[in-house]
Amino acid sequence: MIFLKRIITVAATVVGSLAGIILLALINAFANTGLSGGQVVLYGLIGGIVVGIVSGYWLTYLLVRKAKKIVFNKFAGTLAKFGLLKEFRLK
């Protein structure tokens, strides 16, 4: 499970950094801020990495929560027999 979380976080970081660079380049072109190409790439990459990491963790949290809910709904009867129902309660 930890590898899946890492893969999702890394993928969201890469997509976020690419989107950050493109968004900053568009803002630079339309708002005439005067940033050079290197500045656009650097600032877009930094902002995109931060946004990508945050969104990656958020996405993995939602996926894990959804998986717990599916497991709880599918196996509620079996879990109740073994007394494990309290451990899988969702908030």
N, C-alpha and C positions, 0 to 999 in steps of 0.2 A: 504494500500500500504506500510505503514511503517513496518508492521509486515512481509510482504513478503521480504522487503529489509533486515530486521534483520535475517530472516531465511536463506536467501541466503548467507549473510555475515558470519553467524555462521557456516553454512555447509562448506563454502569455507575455513574458518579458521581451522576447524577440519581436513579437507582433506589436507590442506597445512601443518599443523603441523605433521600429520602422514607421509606425503611425505618427509618433512624435516628431520625427524628422520631416515627414511629408507635411504635417500640419504646420510646423514652424516655417517650412519653406513657403507654403501658401500664404501664411500671415505676412512673412517678409516680402513677398512679391506684391500682395495687394495693399498692404499698409505702408509700404515704402519705408521700412524701419532702418534700412541701410546695413543690415548684417551681412558679413561675408559668408561664403559657402562653408568655410571651416567652422565659423561660429554657429551657423544653422545646424550643421551636423553635430557639433559638440553639445549645444544646448538641447537640441531635439533628442539626442541620445540619452543625456542625463535625465531629462524629464520623462522620456519614454520608458526608461528602465525603472524609475520610481513608480510610474503608473502601472507598468507591466507586473512588477512584483506584488503591488497591492491587489491588482485585479486577479492575479494568479492565486494568491492565498484566499481571496474571497470566492473564487470559482471552485477551488478544492474544498472549501468549507461547505459550499452549497451541494457539491456532488457527494461528499461524505454524508451530509445530513439526509440527502435524498436516498442514498443507499441504505442508511439505517432505517429509514421509514419503510422502504420496500421490504427489507428483511423482517422488520417488526410486523408488517401486515401479512406477509406470506407465512411466517412461522410462529404466529402468536400462540396457537394452541400447543405446539410442541414446546415452545419456550416456557409456557405456563406450567406444563407438566414437570419440568426440571427445576422450576423456581428461578429461572433466569429472566423473567419478564421485567423485573424492576430495574435491571441493569441496562436495558435497551430503551427505557422510557425517553421520549423526546421532550424537550422543554417547550 
